[in-house]
Amino acid sequence: MGGGFFHFGILGFILGPLIIAYLIIIIEVYKTKNAPTFFVKEEAQ
């Protein structure tokens, strides 16, 4: 059992934390049912 760096080299070292961060954001949005403002288009007035 090795980490992403052991299995995938430098690509795993970079992509592993990014995938975890995006997964946390997706779970948070799903739980709150409220997307952060950078996902929502603001209406011009």
mmCIF file of the N, C-alpha and C atoms, coordinates in Angstrom:
data_MODEL
# 
_entry.id   MODEL 
# 
loop_
_atom_site.group_PDB 
_atom_site.id 
_atom_site.type_symbol 
_atom_site.label_atom_id 
_atom_site.label_alt_id 
_atom_site.label_comp_id 
_atom_site.label_asym_id 
_atom_site.label_entity_id 
_atom_site.label_seq_id 
_atom_site.pdbx_PDB_ins_code 
_atom_site.Cartn_x 
_atom_site.Cartn_y 
_atom_site.Cartn_z 
_atom_site.occupancy 
_atom_site.B_iso_or_equiv 
_atom_site.pdbx_formal_charge 
_atom_site.auth_seq_id 
_atom_site.auth_comp_id 
_atom_site.auth_asym_id 
_atom_site.auth_atom_id 
_atom_site.pdbx_PDB_model_num 
ATOM 1   N N  . MET A 1 1  ? 0.846   -1.181 0.000   1.00 0.00 ? 1  MET A N  1 
ATOM 2   C CA . MET A 1 1  ? 0.000   0.000  0.000   1.00 0.00 ? 1  MET A CA 1 
ATOM 3   C C  . MET A 1 1  ? 0.886   1.236  0.000   1.00 0.00 ? 1  MET A C  1 
ATOM 4   N N  . GLY A 1 2  ? 0.946   1.869  -1.123  1.00 0.00 ? 2  GLY A N  1 
ATOM 5   C CA . GLY A 1 2  ? 1.725   3.091  -1.229  1.00 0.00 ? 2  GLY A CA 1 
ATOM 6   C C  . GLY A 1 2  ? 0.838   4.257  -1.594  1.00 0.00 ? 2  GLY A C  1 
ATOM 7   N N  . GLY A 1 3  ? 1.406   5.412  -1.490  1.00 0.00 ? 3  GLY A N  1 
ATOM 8   C CA . GLY A 1 3  ? 0.645   6.611  -1.838  1.00 0.00 ? 3  GLY A CA 1 
ATOM 9   C C  . GLY A 1 3  ? 0.627   6.846  -3.337  1.00 0.00 ? 3  GLY A C  1 
ATOM 10  N N  . GLY A 1 4  ? 0.038   7.968  -3.715  1.00 0.00 ? 4  GLY A N  1 
ATOM 11  C CA . GLY A 1 4  ? -0.053  8.314  -5.129  1.00 0.00 ? 4  GLY A CA 1 
ATOM 12  C C  . GLY A 1 4  ? 1.309   8.498  -5.767  1.00 0.00 ? 4  GLY A C  1 
ATOM 13  N N  . PHE A 1 5  ? 2.271   9.030  -5.007  1.00 0.00 ? 5  PHE A N  1 
ATOM 14  C CA . PHE A 1 5  ? 3.608   9.240  -5.552  1.00 0.00 ? 5  PHE A CA 1 
ATOM 15  C C  . PHE A 1 5  ? 4.280   7.908  -5.863  1.00 0.00 ? 5  PHE A C  1 
ATOM 16  N N  . PHE A 1 6  ? 4.082   6.928  -4.995  1.00 0.00 ? 6  PHE A N  1 
ATOM 17  C CA . PHE A 1 6  ? 4.690   5.613  -5.198  1.00 0.00 ? 6  PHE A CA 1 
ATOM 18  C C  . PHE A 1 6  ? 4.117   4.922  -6.432  1.00 0.00 ? 6  PHE A C  1 
ATOM 19  N N  . HIS A 1 7  ? 2.821   5.012  -6.617  1.00 0.00 ? 7  HIS A N  1 
ATOM 20  C CA . HIS A 1 7  ? 2.171   4.317  -7.727  1.00 0.00 ? 7  HIS A CA 1 
ATOM 21  C C  . HIS A 1 7  ? 2.244   5.079  -9.044  1.00 0.00 ? 7  HIS A C  1 
ATOM 22  N N  . PHE A 1 8  ? 2.080   6.402  -9.002  1.00 0.00 ? 8  PHE A N  1 
ATOM 23  C CA . PHE A 1 8  ? 1.937   7.176  -10.234 1.00 0.00 ? 8  PHE A CA 1 
ATOM 24  C C  . PHE A 1 8  ? 3.056   8.185  -10.462 1.00 0.00 ? 8  PHE A C  1 
ATOM 25  N N  . GLY A 1 9  ? 4.035   8.225  -9.589  1.00 0.00 ? 9  GLY A N  1 
ATOM 26  C CA . GLY A 1 9  ? 5.143   9.157  -9.767  1.00 0.00 ? 9  GLY A CA 1 
ATOM 27  C C  . GLY A 1 9  ? 4.725   10.589 -9.478  1.00 0.00 ? 9  GLY A C  1 
ATOM 28  N N  . ILE A 1 10 ? 5.373   11.520 -10.167 1.00 0.00 ? 10 ILE A N  1 
ATOM 29  C CA . ILE A 1 10 ? 5.128   12.938 -9.911  1.00 0.00 ? 10 ILE A CA 1 
ATOM 30  C C  . ILE A 1 10 ? 3.702   13.333 -10.267 1.00 0.00 ? 10 ILE A C  1 
ATOM 31  N N  . LEU A 1 11 ? 3.101   12.659 -11.249 1.00 0.00 ? 11 LEU A N  1 
ATOM 32  C CA . LEU A 1 11 ? 1.715   12.963 -11.615 1.00 0.00 ? 11 LEU A CA 1 
ATOM 33  C C  . LEU A 1 11 ? 0.768   12.647 -10.454 1.00 0.00 ? 11 LEU A C  1 
ATOM 34  N N  . GLY A 1 12 ? 0.987   11.553 -9.772  1.00 0.00 ? 12 GLY A N  1 
ATOM 35  C CA . GLY A 1 12 ? 0.175   11.215 -8.602  1.00 0.00 ? 12 GLY A CA 1 
ATOM 36  C C  . GLY A 1 12 ? 0.391   12.177 -7.455  1.00 0.00 ? 12 GLY A C  1 
ATOM 37  N N  . PHE A 1 13 ? 1.601   12.702 -7.343  1.00 0.00 ? 13 PHE A N  1 
ATOM 38  C CA . PHE A 1 13 ? 1.921   13.669 -6.291  1.00 0.00 ? 13 PHE A CA 1 
ATOM 39  C C  . PHE A 1 13 ? 1.155   14.966 -6.510  1.00 0.00 ? 13 PHE A C  1 
ATOM 40  N N  . ILE A 1 14 ? 0.919   15.317 -7.768  1.00 0.00 ? 14 ILE A N  1 
ATOM 41  C CA . ILE A 1 14 ? 0.201   16.555 -8.092  1.00 0.00 ? 14 ILE A CA 1 
ATOM 42  C C  . ILE A 1 14 ? -1.308  16.317 -8.120  1.00 0.00 ? 14 ILE A C  1 
ATOM 43  N N  . LEU A 1 15 ? -1.747  15.251 -8.783  1.00 0.00 ? 15 LEU A N  1 
ATOM 44  C CA . LEU A 1 15 ? -3.182  15.022 -8.966  1.00 0.00 ? 15 LEU A CA 1 
ATOM 45  C C  . LEU A 1 15 ? -3.888  14.497 -7.718  1.00 0.00 ? 15 LEU A C  1 
ATOM 46  N N  . GLY A 1 16 ? -3.198  13.769 -6.882  1.00 0.00 ? 16 GLY A N  1 
ATOM 47  C CA . GLY A 1 16 ? -3.822  13.209 -5.675  1.00 0.00 ? 16 GLY A CA 1 
ATOM 48  C C  . GLY A 1 16 ? -4.480  14.262 -4.796  1.00 0.00 ? 16 GLY A C  1 
ATOM 49  N N  . PRO A 1 17 ? -3.734  15.276 -4.351  1.00 0.00 ? 17 PRO A N  1 
ATOM 50  C CA . PRO A 1 17 ? -4.348  16.327 -3.520  1.00 0.00 ? 17 PRO A CA 1 
ATOM 51  C C  . PRO A 1 17 ? -5.429  17.115 -4.256  1.00 0.00 ? 17 PRO A C  1 
ATOM 52  N N  . LEU A 1 18 ? -5.261  17.320 -5.564  1.00 0.00 ? 18 LEU A N  1 
ATOM 53  C CA . LEU A 1 18 ? -6.288  18.042 -6.324  1.00 0.00 ? 18 LEU A CA 1 
ATOM 54  C C  . LEU A 1 18 ? -7.595  17.260 -6.361  1.00 0.00 ? 18 LEU A C  1 
ATOM 55  N N  . ILE A 1 19 ? -7.505  15.966 -6.573  1.00 0.00 ? 19 ILE A N  1 
ATOM 56  C CA . ILE A 1 19 ? -8.708  15.133 -6.616  1.00 0.00 ? 19 ILE A CA 1 
ATOM 57  C C  . ILE A 1 19 ? -9.406  15.142 -5.260  1.00 0.00 ? 19 ILE A C  1 
ATOM 58  N N  . ILE A 1 20 ? -8.640  15.051 -4.188  1.00 0.00 ? 20 ILE A N  1 
ATOM 59  C CA . ILE A 1 20 ? -9.229  15.082 -2.846  1.00 0.00 ? 20 ILE A CA 1 
ATOM 60  C C  . ILE A 1 20 ? -9.895  16.430 -2.582  1.00 0.00 ? 20 ILE A C  1 
ATOM 61  N N  . ALA A 1 21 ? -9.247  17.526 -2.976  1.00 0.00 ? 21 ALA A N  1 
ATOM 62  C CA . ALA A 1 21 ? -9.819  18.861 -2.760  1.00 0.00 ? 21 ALA A CA 1 
ATOM 63  C C  . ALA A 1 21 ? -11.121 19.032 -3.533  1.00 0.00 ? 21 ALA A C  1 
ATOM 64  N N  . TYR A 1 22 ? -11.141 18.609 -4.796  1.00 0.00 ? 22 TYR A N  1 
ATOM 65  C CA . TYR A 1 22 ? -12.370 18.713 -5.584  1.00 0.00 ? 22 TYR A CA 1 
ATOM 66  C C  . TYR A 1 22 ? -13.471 17.824 -5.016  1.00 0.00 ? 22 TYR A C  1 
ATOM 67  N N  . LEU A 1 23 ? -13.120 16.659 -4.526  1.00 0.00 ? 23 LEU A N  1 
ATOM 68  C CA . LEU A 1 23 ? -14.106 15.768 -3.927  1.00 0.00 ? 23 LEU A CA 1 
ATOM 69  C C  . LEU A 1 23 ? -14.726 16.403 -2.686  1.00 0.00 ? 23 LEU A C  1 
ATOM 70  N N  . ILE A 1 24 ? -13.910 17.052 -1.868  1.00 0.00 ? 24 ILE A N  1 
ATOM 71  C CA . ILE A 1 24 ? -14.427 17.732 -0.679  1.00 0.00 ? 24 ILE A CA 1 
ATOM 72  C C  . ILE A 1 24 ? -15.380 18.854 -1.076  1.00 0.00 ? 24 ILE A C  1 
ATOM 73  N N  . ILE A 1 25 ? -15.034 19.620 -2.112  1.00 0.00 ? 25 ILE A N  1 
ATOM 74  C CA . ILE A 1 25 ? -15.913 20.702 -2.575  1.00 0.00 ? 25 ILE A CA 1 
ATOM 75  C C  . ILE A 1 25 ? -17.237 20.137 -3.074  1.00 0.00 ? 25 ILE A C  1 
ATOM 76  N N  . ILE A 1 26 ? -17.188 19.070 -3.852  1.00 0.00 ? 26 ILE A N  1 
ATOM 77  C CA . ILE A 1 26 ? -18.415 18.468 -4.390  1.00 0.00 ? 26 ILE A CA 1 
ATOM 78  C C  . ILE A 1 26 ? -19.300 17.948 -3.261  1.00 0.00 ? 26 ILE A C  1 
ATOM 79  N N  . ILE A 1 27 ? -18.704 17.308 -2.260  1.00 0.00 ? 27 ILE A N  1 
ATOM 80  C CA . ILE A 1 27 ? -19.485 16.802 -1.128  1.00 0.00 ? 27 ILE A CA 1 
ATOM 81  C C  . ILE A 1 27 ? -20.107 17.952 -0.346  1.00 0.00 ? 27 ILE A C  1 
ATOM 82  N N  . GLU A 1 28 ? -19.355 19.024 -0.138  1.00 0.00 ? 28 GLU A N  1 
ATOM 83  C CA . GLU A 1 28 ? -19.875 20.183 0.588   1.00 0.00 ? 28 GLU A CA 1 
ATOM 84  C C  . GLU A 1 28 ? -21.048 20.818 -0.155  1.00 0.00 ? 28 GLU A C  1 
ATOM 85  N N  . VAL A 1 29 ? -20.928 20.967 -1.464  1.00 0.00 ? 29 VAL A N  1 
ATOM 86  C CA . VAL A 1 29 ? -22.016 21.536 -2.263  1.00 0.00 ? 29 VAL A CA 1 
ATOM 87  C C  . VAL A 1 29 ? -23.233 20.616 -2.216  1.00 0.00 ? 29 VAL A C  1 
ATOM 88  N N  . TYR A 1 30 ? -23.021 19.320 -2.285  1.00 0.00 ? 30 TYR A N  1 
ATOM 89  C CA . TYR A 1 30 ? -24.133 18.370 -2.246  1.00 0.00 ? 30 TYR A CA 1 
ATOM 90  C C  . TYR A 1 30 ? -24.850 18.418 -0.898  1.00 0.00 ? 30 TYR A C  1 
ATOM 91  N N  . LYS A 1 31 ? -24.073 18.512 0.203   1.00 0.00 ? 31 LYS A N  1 
ATOM 92  C CA . LYS A 1 31 ? -24.676 18.529 1.532   1.00 0.00 ? 31 LYS A CA 1 
ATOM 93  C C  . LYS A 1 31 ? -25.452 19.806 1.792   1.00 0.00 ? 31 LYS A C  1 
ATOM 94  N N  . THR A 1 32 ? -24.929 20.945 1.377   1.00 0.00 ? 32 THR A N  1 
ATOM 95  C CA . THR A 1 32 ? -25.590 22.217 1.668   1.00 0.00 ? 32 THR A CA 1 
ATOM 96  C C  . THR A 1 32 ? -26.593 22.607 0.593   1.00 0.00 ? 32 THR A C  1 
ATOM 97  N N  . LYS A 1 33 ? -26.542 21.942 -0.556  1.00 0.00 ? 33 LYS A N  1 
ATOM 98  C CA . LYS A 1 33 ? -27.398 22.274 -1.701  1.00 0.00 ? 33 LYS A CA 1 
ATOM 99  C C  . LYS A 1 33 ? -27.262 23.744 -2.091  1.00 0.00 ? 33 LYS A C  1 
ATOM 100 N N  . ASN A 1 34 ? -26.096 24.311 -1.842  1.00 0.00 ? 34 ASN A N  1 
ATOM 101 C CA . ASN A 1 34 ? -25.851 25.721 -2.125  1.00 0.00 ? 34 ASN A CA 1 
ATOM 102 C C  . ASN A 1 34 ? -24.463 25.845 -2.743  1.00 0.00 ? 34 ASN A C  1 
ATOM 103 N N  . ALA A 1 35 ? -24.415 26.095 -4.037  1.00 0.00 ? 35 ALA A N  1 
ATOM 104 C CA . ALA A 1 35 ? -23.133 26.194 -4.734  1.00 0.00 ? 35 ALA A CA 1 
ATOM 105 C C  . ALA A 1 35 ? -22.430 27.489 -4.346  1.00 0.00 ? 35 ALA A C  1 
ATOM 106 N N  . PRO A 1 36 ? -21.112 27.457 -4.211  1.00 0.00 ? 36 PRO A N  1 
ATOM 107 C CA . PRO A 1 36 ? -20.370 28.703 -3.988  1.00 0.00 ? 36 PRO A CA 1 
ATOM 108 C C  . PRO A 1 36 ? -20.579 29.673 -5.145  1.00 0.00 ? 36 PRO A C  1 
ATOM 109 N N  . THR A 1 37 ? -20.288 30.939 -4.923  1.00 0.00 ? 37 THR A N  1 
ATOM 110 C CA . THR A 1 37 ? -20.595 31.963 -5.919  1.00 0.00 ? 37 THR A CA 1 
ATOM 111 C C  . THR A 1 37 ? -19.824 31.777 -7.216  1.00 0.00 ? 37 THR A C  1 
ATOM 112 N N  . PHE A 1 38 ? -18.679 31.133 -7.203  1.00 0.00 ? 38 PHE A N  1 
ATOM 113 C CA . PHE A 1 38 ? -17.947 30.970 -8.453  1.00 0.00 ? 38 PHE A CA 1 
ATOM 114 C C  . PHE A 1 38 ? -18.577 29.917 -9.355  1.00 0.00 ? 38 PHE A C  1 
ATOM 115 N N  . PHE A 1 39 ? -19.567 29.180 -8.875  1.00 0.00 ? 39 PHE A N  1 
ATOM 116 C CA . PHE A 1 39 ? -20.307 28.240 -9.710  1.00 0.00 ? 39 PHE A CA 1 
ATOM 117 C C  . PHE A 1 39 ? -21.590 28.851 -10.260 1.00 0.00 ? 39 PHE A C  1 
ATOM 118 N N  . VAL A 1 40 ? -22.024 29.954 -9.683  1.00 0.00 ? 40 VAL A N  1 
ATOM 119 C CA . VAL A 1 40 ? -23.324 30.534 -10.017 1.00 0.00 ? 40 VAL A CA 1 
ATOM 120 C C  . VAL A 1 40 ? -23.129 31.801 -10.824 1.00 0.00 ? 40 VAL A C  1 
ATOM 121 N N  . LYS A 1 41 ? -23.895 31.915 -11.892 1.00 0.00 ? 41 LYS A N  1 
ATOM 122 C CA . LYS A 1 41 ? -23.837 33.108 -12.725 1.00 0.00 ? 41 LYS A CA 1 
ATOM 123 C C  . LYS A 1 41 ? -24.645 34.213 -12.051 1.00 0.00 ? 41 LYS A C  1 
ATOM 124 N N  . GLU A 1 42 ? -24.012 35.363 -11.818 1.00 0.00 ? 42 GLU A N  1 
ATOM 125 C CA . GLU A 1 42 ? -24.737 36.474 -11.216 1.00 0.00 ? 42 GLU A CA 1 
ATOM 126 C C  . GLU A 1 42 ? -25.491 37.228 -12.295 1.00 0.00 ? 42 GLU A C  1 
ATOM 127 N N  . GLU A 1 43 ? -26.679 37.681 -11.956 1.00 0.00 ? 43 GLU A N  1 
ATOM 128 C CA . GLU A 1 43 ? -27.500 38.390 -12.924 1.00 0.00 ? 43 GLU A CA 1 
ATOM 129 C C  . GLU A 1 43 ? -27.119 39.862 -12.953 1.00 0.00 ? 43 GLU A C  1 
ATOM 130 N N  . ALA A 1 44 ? -26.957 40.403 -14.150 1.00 0.00 ? 44 ALA A N  1 
ATOM 131 C CA . ALA A 1 44 ? -26.629 41.823 -14.310 1.00 0.00 ? 44 ALA A CA 1 
ATOM 132 C C  . ALA A 1 44 ? -27.889 42.657 -14.121 1.00 0.00 ? 44 ALA A C  1 
ATOM 133 N N  . GLN A 1 45 ? -27.693 43.835 -13.536 1.00 0.00 ? 45 GLN A N  1 
ATOM 134 C CA . GLN A 1 45 ? -28.844 44.716 -13.307 1.00 0.00 ? 45 GLN A CA 1 
ATOM 135 C C  . GLN A 1 45 ? -28.711 45.970 -14.117 1.00 0.00 ? 45 GLN A C  1 
# 
